Amino acid sequence: MLIAGILVEYENEYEQEVLDAIRALDDMTVYETEEGGKIAVVIEAESRKVIEEKTSRLGELDKVIIALPVYVNYEEELEKI
């Protein structure tokens, strides 16, 4: 299982809309930050491709400015090699 931390930046006045949209997506955990306009999202997935797809989906949400991976744990992937 791969784990990725994604920083999602959004237009601050649309916080609840963005939170609701992210929470409606599967297999993502939302952690609100103290700084407005930013949310930390944790994605767990079986492959790097799934993480890339989910990160792209976050970035395409209405009112989201950008979604950036800031942490990815590949340990289990390396153990398979």
N, CA, C and O atoms as a GROMACS GRO file, in nm:
protein
  324
    1MET      N    1   0.085  -0.118   0.000
    1MET     CA    2   0.000   0.000   0.000
    1MET      C    3   0.089   0.124   0.000
    1MET      O    4   0.179   0.138   0.084
    2LEU      N    5   0.064   0.212  -0.094
    2LEU     CA    6   0.135   0.339  -0.100
    2LEU      C    7   0.054   0.444  -0.026
    2LEU      O    8  -0.069   0.440  -0.025
    3ILE      N    9   0.123   0.537   0.035
    3ILE     CA   10   0.058   0.646   0.107
    3ILE      C   11   0.116   0.777   0.056
    3ILE      O   12   0.238   0.793   0.047
    4ALA      N   13   0.026   0.870   0.023
    4ALA     CA   14   0.071   1.001  -0.027
    4ALA      C   15   0.000   1.111   0.050
    4ALA      O   16  -0.119   1.102   0.080
    5GLY      N   17   0.075   1.216   0.080
    5GLY     CA   18   0.019   1.337   0.140
    5GLY      C   19   0.012   1.443   0.031
    5GLY      O   20   0.112   1.474  -0.033
    6ILE      N   21  -0.106   1.497   0.011
    6ILE     CA   22  -0.130   1.594  -0.094
    6ILE      C   23  -0.171   1.726  -0.030
    6ILE      O   24  -0.261   1.729   0.055
    7LEU      N   25  -0.106   1.836  -0.070
    7LEU     CA   26  -0.146   1.969  -0.026
    7LEU      C   27  -0.240   2.025  -0.132
    7LEU      O   28  -0.204   2.037  -0.249
    8VAL      N   29  -0.360   2.059  -0.089
    8VAL     CA   30  -0.459   2.116  -0.180
    8VAL      C   31  -0.478   2.262  -0.143
    8VAL      O   32  -0.517   2.295  -0.031
    9GLU      N   33  -0.451   2.350  -0.239
    9GLU     CA   34  -0.474   2.493  -0.219
    9GLU      C   35  -0.601   2.531  -0.293
    9GLU      O   36  -0.625   2.485  -0.405
   10TYR      N   37  -0.681   2.616  -0.229
   10TYR     CA   38  -0.810   2.652  -0.286
   10TYR      C   39  -0.841   2.798  -0.254
   10TYR      O   40  -0.774   2.861  -0.171
   11GLU      N   41  -0.943   2.849  -0.320
   11GLU     CA   42  -0.987   2.985  -0.294
   11GLU      C   43  -1.052   2.987  -0.156
   11GLU      O   44  -1.153   2.920  -0.134
   12ASN      N   45  -0.996   3.064  -0.065
   12ASN     CA   46  -1.031   3.060   0.077
   12ASN      C   47  -1.181   3.075   0.104
   12ASN      O   48  -1.234   3.010   0.195
   13GLU      N   49  -1.249   3.158   0.028
   13GLU     CA   50  -1.391   3.182   0.055
   13GLU      C   51  -1.479   3.062   0.019
   13GLU      O   52  -1.599   3.062   0.049
   14TYR      N   53  -1.422   2.961  -0.045
   14TYR     CA   54  -1.498   2.842  -0.085
   14TYR      C   55  -1.459   2.718  -0.005
   14TYR      O   56  -1.469   2.606  -0.055
   15GLU      N   57  -1.413   2.739   0.117
   15GLU     CA   58  -1.361   2.628   0.198
   15GLU      C   59  -1.461   2.514   0.212
   15GLU      O   60  -1.425   2.399   0.187
   16GLN      N   61  -1.584   2.542   0.250
   16GLN     CA   62  -1.681   2.434   0.274
   16GLN      C   63  -1.712   2.359   0.145
   16GLN      O   64  -1.727   2.237   0.148
   17GLU      N   65  -1.724   2.430   0.034
   17GLU     CA   66  -1.749   2.363  -0.093
   17GLU      C   67  -1.636   2.268  -0.130
   17GLU      O   68  -1.660   2.156  -0.175
   18VAL      N   69  -1.514   2.312  -0.110
   18VAL     CA   70  -1.398   2.228  -0.142
   18VAL      C   71  -1.391   2.109  -0.047
   18VAL      O   72  -1.367   1.996  -0.092
   19LEU      N   73  -1.411   2.131   0.081
   19LEU     CA   74  -1.411   2.021   0.177
   19LEU      C   75  -1.517   1.917   0.142
   19LEU      O   76  -1.490   1.797   0.144
   20ASP      N   77  -1.637   1.962   0.110
   20ASP     CA   78  -1.744   1.869   0.074
   20ASP      C   79  -1.710   1.789  -0.051
   20ASP      O   80  -1.735   1.669  -0.057
   21ALA      N   81  -1.652   1.856  -0.151
   21ALA     CA   82  -1.616   1.788  -0.276
   21ALA      C   83  -1.509   1.682  -0.252
   21ALA      O   84  -1.516   1.573  -0.308
   22ILE      N   85  -1.409   1.714  -0.169
   22ILE     CA   86  -1.302   1.617  -0.141
   22ILE      C   87  -1.356   1.501  -0.059
   22ILE      O   88  -1.323   1.385  -0.085
   23ARG      N   89  -1.439   1.530   0.038
   23ARG     CA   90  -1.495   1.423   0.123
   23ARG      C   91  -1.586   1.329   0.044
   23ARG      O   92  -1.607   1.215   0.084
   24ALA      N   93  -1.639   1.376  -0.068
   24ALA     CA   94  -1.725   1.292  -0.152
   24ALA      C   95  -1.644   1.192  -0.235
   24ALA      O   96  -1.701   1.098  -0.290
   25LEU      N   97  -1.512   1.212  -0.245
   25LEU     CA   98  -1.426   1.122  -0.321
   25LEU      C   99  -1.388   1.002  -0.235
   25LEU      O  100  -1.379   1.012  -0.113
   26ASP      N  101  -1.366   0.889  -0.299
   26ASP     CA  102  -1.332   0.766  -0.228
   26ASP      C  103  -1.186   0.760  -0.186
   26ASP      O  104  -1.098   0.816  -0.252
   27ASP      N  105  -1.162   0.693  -0.075
   27ASP     CA  106  -1.027   0.659  -0.029
   27ASP      C  107  -0.935   0.779  -0.006
   27ASP      O  108  -0.816   0.773  -0.035
   28MET      N  109  -0.991   0.887   0.044
   28MET     CA  110  -0.910   1.004   0.078
   28MET      C  111  -0.949   1.050   0.218
   28MET      O  112  -1.067   1.051   0.254
   29THR      N  113  -0.848   1.088   0.296
   29THR     CA  114  -0.871   1.139   0.430
   29THR      C  115  -0.830   1.286   0.432
   29THR      O  116  -0.721   1.322   0.386
   30VAL      N  117  -0.917   1.370   0.484
   30VAL     CA  118  -0.893   1.514   0.485
   30VAL      C  119  -0.847   1.560   0.623
   30VAL      O  120  -0.906   1.522   0.725
   31TYR      N  121  -0.743   1.640   0.625
   31TYR     CA  122  -0.695   1.703   0.748
   31TYR      C  123  -0.692   1.853   0.723
   31TYR      O  124  -0.613   1.902   0.642
   32GLU      N  125  -0.779   1.924   0.792
   32GLU     CA  126  -0.782   2.068   0.776
   32GLU      C  127  -0.657   2.128   0.839
   32GLU      O  128  -0.605   2.076   0.938
   33THR      N  129  -0.611   2.238   0.782
   33THR     CA  130  -0.494   2.306   0.835
   33THR      C  131  -0.538   2.435   0.903
   33THR      O  132  -0.649   2.484   0.880
   34GLU      N  133  -0.451   2.489   0.984
   34GLU     CA  134  -0.481   2.615   1.051
   34GLU      C  135  -0.475   2.733   0.954
   34GLU      O  136  -0.538   2.836   0.976
   35GLU      N  137  -0.399   2.716   0.849
   35GLU     CA  138  -0.384   2.823   0.751
   35GLU      C  139  -0.497   2.812   0.649
   35GLU      O  140  -0.512   2.708   0.584
   36GLY      N  141  -0.574   2.917   0.634
   36GLY     CA  142  -0.686   2.915   0.540
   36GLY      C  143  -0.637   2.896   0.397
   36GLY      O  144  -0.528   2.938   0.360
   37GLY      N  145  -0.720   2.832   0.318
   37GLY     CA  146  -0.688   2.811   0.177
   37GLY      C  147  -0.603   2.689   0.149
   37GLY      O  148  -0.560   2.669   0.036
   38LYS      N  149  -0.578   2.607   0.251
   38LYS     CA  150  -0.497   2.486   0.233
   38LYS      C  151  -0.555   2.370   0.313
   38LYS      O  152  -0.599   2.387   0.427
   39ILE      N  153  -0.553   2.253   0.252
   39ILE     CA  154  -0.600   2.131   0.317
   39ILE      C  155  -0.497   2.022   0.288
   39ILE      O  156  -0.443   2.014   0.178
   40ALA      N  157  -0.472   1.939   0.386
   40ALA     CA  158  -0.387   1.821   0.366
   40ALA      C  159  -0.479   1.702   0.342
   40ALA      O  160  -0.574   1.679   0.417
   41VAL      N  161  -0.449   1.626   0.237
   41VAL     CA  162  -0.528   1.508   0.202
   41VAL      C  163  -0.432   1.389   0.198
   41VAL      O  164  -0.325   1.396   0.138
   42VAL      N  165  -0.472   1.279   0.261
   42VAL     CA  166  -0.392   1.157   0.258
   42VAL      C  167  -0.464   1.056   0.168
   42VAL      O  168  -0.583   1.031   0.182
   43ILE      N  169  -0.386   1.001   0.074
   43ILE     CA  170  -0.438   0.901  -0.018
   43ILE      C  171  -0.364   0.770   0.006
   43ILE      O  172  -0.242   0.768   0.013
   44GLU      N  173  -0.439   0.662   0.018
   44GLU     CA  174  -0.380   0.529   0.025
   44GLU      C  175  -0.422   0.455  -0.102
   44GLU      O  176  -0.540   0.455  -0.138
   45ALA      N  177  -0.326   0.393  -0.169
   45ALA     CA  178  -0.357   0.326  -0.295
   45ALA      C  179  -0.261   0.210  -0.317
   45ALA      O  180  -0.155   0.202  -0.255
   46GLU      N  181  -0.300   0.123  -0.407
   46GLU     CA  182  -0.219   0.005  -0.440
   46GLU      C  183  -0.108   0.035  -0.541
   46GLU      O  184  -0.012  -0.042  -0.552
   47SER      N  185  -0.121   0.145  -0.614
   47SER     CA  186  -0.019   0.173  -0.715
   47SER      C  187   0.006   0.324  -0.728
   47SER      O  188  -0.077   0.406  -0.689
   48ARG      N  189   0.119   0.354  -0.784
   48ARG     CA  190   0.157   0.493  -0.809
   48ARG      C  191   0.059   0.558  -0.907
   48ARG      O  192   0.027   0.676  -0.894
   49LYS      N  193   0.013   0.481  -1.004
   49LYS     CA  194  -0.081   0.533  -1.104
   49LYS      C  195  -0.210   0.581  -1.038
   49LYS      O  196  -0.263   0.686  -1.074
   50VAL      N  197  -0.260   0.505  -0.942
   50VAL     CA  198  -0.383   0.544  -0.872
   50VAL      C  199  -0.361   0.674  -0.795
   50VAL      O  200  -0.448   0.761  -0.795
   51ILE      N  201  -0.247   0.688  -0.730
   51ILE     CA  202  -0.217   0.811  -0.658
   51ILE      C  203  -0.211   0.929  -0.755
   51ILE      O  204  -0.263   1.036  -0.726
   52GLU      N  205  -0.148   0.909  -0.869
   52GLU     CA  206  -0.140   1.016  -0.970
   52GLU      C  207  -0.280   1.054  -1.018
   52GLU      O  208  -0.309   1.173  -1.033
   53GLU      N  209  -0.366   0.956  -1.043
   53GLU     CA  210  -0.502   0.983  -1.090
   53GLU      C  211  -0.582   1.059  -0.984
   53GLU      O  212  -0.655   1.153  -1.017
   54LYS      N  213  -0.570   1.019  -0.860
   54LYS     CA  214  -0.646   1.085  -0.753
   54LYS      C  215  -0.594   1.226  -0.727
   54LYS      O  216  -0.672   1.316  -0.698
   55THR      N  217  -0.463   1.244  -0.738
   55THR     CA  218  -0.407   1.379  -0.723
   55THR      C  219  -0.458   1.468  -0.835
   55THR      O  220  -0.493   1.584  -0.811
   56SER      N  221  -0.463   1.418  -0.956
   56SER     CA  222  -0.516   1.494  -1.069
   56SER      C  223  -0.663   1.528  -1.047
   56SER      O  224  -0.706   1.640  -1.074
   57ARG      N  225  -0.739   1.432  -0.996
   57ARG     CA  226  -0.881   1.455  -0.969
   57ARG      C  227  -0.899   1.568  -0.868
   57ARG      O  228  -0.987   1.652  -0.882
   58LEU      N  229  -0.814   1.569  -0.765
   58LEU     CA  230  -0.820   1.677  -0.666
   58LEU      C  231  -0.793   1.813  -0.732
   58LEU      O  232  -0.863   1.911  -0.705
   59GLY      N  233  -0.692   1.817  -0.817
   59GLY     CA  234  -0.656   1.942  -0.883
   59GLY      C  235  -0.762   1.993  -0.979
   59GLY      O  236  -0.764   2.112  -1.012
   60GLU      N  237  -0.849   1.905  -1.024
   60GLU     CA  238  -0.954   1.943  -1.119
   60GLU      C  239  -1.083   1.986  -1.051
   60GLU      O  240  -1.176   2.031  -1.119
   61LEU      N  241  -1.091   1.975  -0.918
   61LEU     CA  242  -1.213   2.015  -0.848
   61LEU      C  243  -1.235   2.166  -0.862
   61LEU      O  244  -1.140   2.244  -0.867
   62ASP      N  245  -1.362   2.203  -0.868
   62ASP     CA  246  -1.398   2.344  -0.877
   62ASP      C  247  -1.346   2.419  -0.755
   62ASP      O  248  -1.358   2.370  -0.643
   63LYS      N  249  -1.291   2.534  -0.775
   63LYS     CA  250  -1.236   2.624  -0.671
   63LYS      C  251  -1.099   2.581  -0.619
   63LYS      O  252  -1.041   2.651  -0.536
   64VAL      N  253  -1.047   2.468  -0.665
   64VAL     CA  254  -0.912   2.426  -0.624
   64VAL      C  255  -0.811   2.492  -0.717
   64VAL      O  256  -0.826   2.488  -0.840
   65ILE      N  257  -0.709   2.551  -0.659
   65ILE     CA  258  -0.604   2.617  -0.737
   65ILE      C  259  -0.501   2.515  -0.784
   65ILE      O  260  -0.463   2.512  -0.901
   66ILE      N  261  -0.457   2.429  -0.689
   66ILE     CA  262  -0.356   2.328  -0.722
   66ILE      C  263  -0.357   2.218  -0.617
   66ILE      O  264  -0.390   2.242  -0.501
   67ALA      N  265  -0.320   2.099  -0.659
   67ALA     CA  266  -0.302   1.986  -0.567
   67ALA      C  267  -0.162   1.932  -0.590
   67ALA      O  268  -0.129   1.888  -0.701
   68LEU      N  269  -0.080   1.935  -0.487
   68LEU     CA  270   0.061   1.896  -0.498
   68LEU      C  271   0.096   1.783  -0.402
   68LEU      O  272   0.068   1.792  -0.283
   69PRO      N  273   0.157   1.676  -0.453
   69PRO     CA  274   0.205   1.572  -0.361
   69PRO      C  275   0.326   1.627  -0.284
   69PRO      O  276   0.421   1.677  -0.343
   70VAL      N  277   0.319   1.616  -0.152
   70VAL     CA  278   0.430   1.665  -0.070
   70VAL      C  279   0.500   1.551   0.004
   70VAL      O  280   0.607   1.570   0.061
   71TYR      N  281   0.437   1.433   0.001
   71TYR     CA  282   0.497   1.316   0.066
   71TYR      C  283   0.442   1.191  -0.002
   71TYR      O  284   0.322   1.178  -0.020
   72VAL      N  285   0.531   1.100  -0.038
   72VAL     CA  286   0.488   0.971  -0.091
   72VAL      C  287   0.576   0.863  -0.028
   72VAL      O  288   0.698   0.872  -0.032
   73ASN      N  289   0.512   0.762   0.030
   73ASN     CA  290   0.583   0.651   0.090
   73ASN      C  291   0.580   0.533  -0.006
   73ASN      O  292   0.474   0.478  -0.035
   74TYR      N  293   0.696   0.496  -0.057
   74TYR     CA  294   0.709   0.387  -0.153
   74TYR      C  295   0.772   0.262  -0.092
   74TYR      O  296   0.807   0.170  -0.166
   75GLU      N  297   0.789   0.256   0.039
   75GLU     CA  298   0.862   0.146   0.102
   75GLU      C  299   0.813   0.008   0.059
   75GLU      O  300   0.894  -0.078   0.026
   76GLU      N  301   0.683  -0.012   0.059
   76GLU     CA  302   0.630  -0.144   0.022
   76GLU      C  303   0.657  -0.176  -0.123
   76GLU      O  304   0.677  -0.292  -0.158
   77GLU      N  305   0.657  -0.075  -0.208
   77GLU     CA  306   0.689  -0.096  -0.349
   77GLU      C  307   0.834  -0.140  -0.365
   77GLU      O  308   0.864  -0.228  -0.446
   78LEU      N  309   0.922  -0.080  -0.288
   78LEU     CA  310   1.064  -0.116  -0.296
   78LEU      C  311   1.087  -0.258  -0.245
   78LEU      O  312   1.175  -0.328  -0.296
   79GLU      N  313   1.012  -0.300  -0.147
   79GLU     CA  314   1.027  -0.434  -0.093
   79GLU      C  315   0.988  -0.541  -0.194
   79GLU      O  316   1.036  -0.654  -0.186
   80LYS      N  317   0.902  -0.508  -0.290
   80LYS     CA  318   0.858  -0.603  -0.392
   80LYS      C  319   0.965  -0.627  -0.497
   80LYS      O  320   0.963  -0.728  -0.568
   81ILE      N  321   1.059  -0.534  -0.507
   81ILE     CA  322   1.164  -0.544  -0.610
   81ILE      C  323   1.269  -0.645  -0.570
   81ILE      O  324   1.365  -0.668  -0.644
   0.00000   0.00000   0.00000
